[in-house]
Amino acid sequence: MSTDHWKFPRHKAAMRRHKLSSPVAIAINKGILTLDQTFFDYGCGQGGDLCRLTQMGYKANGYDPFYFPDADKTKADVVNLSYVLGVINDIQERQETLLQAWALTGKTLIVSAQVQKTRGTIPHNDGWINKWNIYTKFWTEPEWRKYVEGVTGAKAYRIGKGVLVVQKPIVVELLAA
């Protein structure tokens, strides 16, 4: 989708990072993301996590509709969807984006959102518009977990404030002798 179709400038929400994002750092610290796994950052923004992870020896790729629109959306052991859903003001598109990230997930999806409202915003649809005209959807922790579980159909586990992991079920195929 072209950015011309967006009512709000989502790309302006992408932060320039000087260190790993909180969801990725937590995933590494908890052993959810390891060097032997592939990693895909769905909605990677300016690519700060990808740069740092690659420098650390991780096999990392990413896609962003504004900064890296031509990048392939590739399957990976671990898929990260950090703070992306909260800037999508269309409810159906938000759900489709989560489902697309879930479809790319081989083992674990890391998904995060803002779970408290900030000041200086005005209501719009099911979220808020800030002074930079950026839409943001806020959830409470229970609402966030319920939303992610409802869309993916899998149990979500909290690993940090607004940060959930969802594991793909392990399918064991029995081979006939």
C-alpha positions in Angstrom: 0.0 0.0 0.0 1.3 3.4 -0.9 1.8 6.0 1.9 -0.5 8.3 -0.2 -3.4 6.2 1.0 -2.6 6.7 4.7 -4.5 9.4 6.5 -1.9 9.7 9.2 1.9 9.7 8.6 2.7 6.3 10.3 6.4 6.4 9.3 6.9 9.4 11.6 6.3 7.1 14.6 9.4 5.0 13.6 12.1 6.0 16.1 15.8 6.3 15.4 17.3 3.9 17.9 20.7 4.0 19.5 20.3 0.6 21.1 18.1 -2.4 20.7 14.4 -1.8 21.1 13.0 -3.0 24.4 11.0 -6.0 22.9 14.1 -7.3 21.1 16.4 -6.8 24.0 13.9 -8.6 26.3 13.6 -11.5 23.9 17.4 -11.9 23.8 17.8 -11.7 27.6 15.1 -14.3 28.1 16.6 -16.7 25.5 13.6 -16.3 23.1 15.8 -15.1 20.3 19.2 -16.9 19.9 22.0 -16.7 17.4 21.0 -20.0 15.8 17.5 -18.7 14.8 16.4 -16.6 11.9 14.7 -13.2 12.8 12.3 -11.1 10.8 11.3 -7.6 11.9 7.8 -6.9 10.4 7.5 -3.1 10.4 11.2 -2.5 11.1 11.0 1.3 10.7 14.4 2.7 10.0 16.1 -0.6 10.6 17.9 0.1 13.9 17.3 -3.3 15.4 18.3 -5.1 12.1 21.6 -3.2 12.0 22.4 -4.0 15.6 21.3 -7.6 15.4 23.4 -8.2 12.3 26.4 -6.6 13.9 25.9 -9.0 16.8 25.8 -12.0 14.5 22.1 -12.7 14.2 20.5 -13.7 10.9 18.1 -10.8 10.6 15.9 -9.3 7.9 13.0 -6.9 7.9 10.3 -5.1 6.0 8.7 -1.7 6.5 6.1 -0.2 4.1 7.7 3.2 4.2 11.5 2.7 4.7 11.9 -0.7 3.1 8.9 -1.2 0.9 10.7 -3.5 -1.6 12.1 -5.9 1.0 10.7 -9.4 0.9 8.4 -10.5 3.7 10.2 -13.7 4.7 9.4 -16.5 7.1 11.6 -16.7 10.2 11.9 -18.6 13.4 11.2 -15.4 15.3 9.1 -12.6 14.0 9.0 -9.2 15.6 6.0 -6.9 15.3 6.9 -4.1 17.7 4.6 -1.2 18.1 3.3 -1.5 14.6 -0.4 -2.4 15.3 -0.8 0.7 17.5 -0.2 3.1 14.6 -2.7 1.4 12.2 -6.0 3.3 12.5 -8.0 0.9 10.3 -9.2 -2.0 12.5 -9.4 -4.5 9.6 -5.9 -3.6 8.4 -4.6 -3.9 12.0 -5.9 -7.5 12.2 -4.6 -8.4 8.8 -1.2 -7.1 9.7 -1.1 -9.3 12.8 -2.2 -12.3 10.8 0.4 -11.7 8.1 3.2 -11.5 10.8 1.8 -14.7 12.4 1.8 -16.5 9.0 5.5 -15.7 8.7 6.3 -17.0 12.2 8.1 -20.3 12.3 8.3 -20.6 16.1 7.8 -17.4 18.1 6.0 -14.1 17.4 7.1 -11.1 19.6 4.3 -8.5 19.5 4.2 -5.3 21.4 2.0 -2.2 21.9 1.7 0.8 24.1 -0.4 -0.1 27.1 -1.0 3.3 28.6 -2.4 6.5 27.2 -0.2 9.6 27.0 -1.4 13.2 27.5 -2.0 15.7 24.8 -4.0 13.5 22.5 -7.5 13.7 21.0 -9.8 10.8 20.4 -10.1 9.2 16.9 -11.9 6.0 16.1 -10.6 3.5 18.7 -7.4 5.4 19.4 -5.9 8.9 19.7 -4.1 11.5 17.5 -1.1 13.2 19.0 0.2 16.7 18.3 2.3 15.4 15.3 -0.9 14.0 13.7 0.2 10.4 14.4 -2.6 7.9 15.3 -2.0 5.6 18.3 -4.1 2.8 19.7 -3.6 2.1 23.4 -4.6 -1.1 25.2 -4.7 -2.2 28.8 -2.5 -5.3 29.4 -5.6 -7.6 29.6 -7.1 -6.0 26.4 -3.8 -6.4 24.6 -3.4 -10.1 25.4 -7.1 -10.8 24.6 -6.7 -9.1 21.2 -3.5 -10.9 20.3 -4.9 -14.3 21.4 -8.2 -13.7 19.6 -6.5 -12.9 16.3 -3.8 -15.6 16.4 -5.8 -18.3 18.1 -2.8 -19.0 20.3 -1.9 -18.3 24.0 0.1 -15.1 24.5 2.6 -14.7 27.3 3.7 -11.4 28.8 7.5 -10.9 28.9 7.5 -7.1 29.5 5.3 -4.1 29.6 3.1 -4.3 26.5 5.3 -7.1 25.1 3.9 -10.5 24.4 5.3 -13.7 22.8 3.1 -16.2 21.0 4.5 -19.6 20.3 3.5 -21.7 17.3 2.4 -25.2 18.3 4.9 -27.9 17.6 3.5 -30.3 15.2 4.9 -33.8 15.4 4.3 -36.0 12.4 4.3 -39.7 13.1 5.8 -41.7 10.3 4.2 -45.0 9.5 6.7 -47.8 9.8 
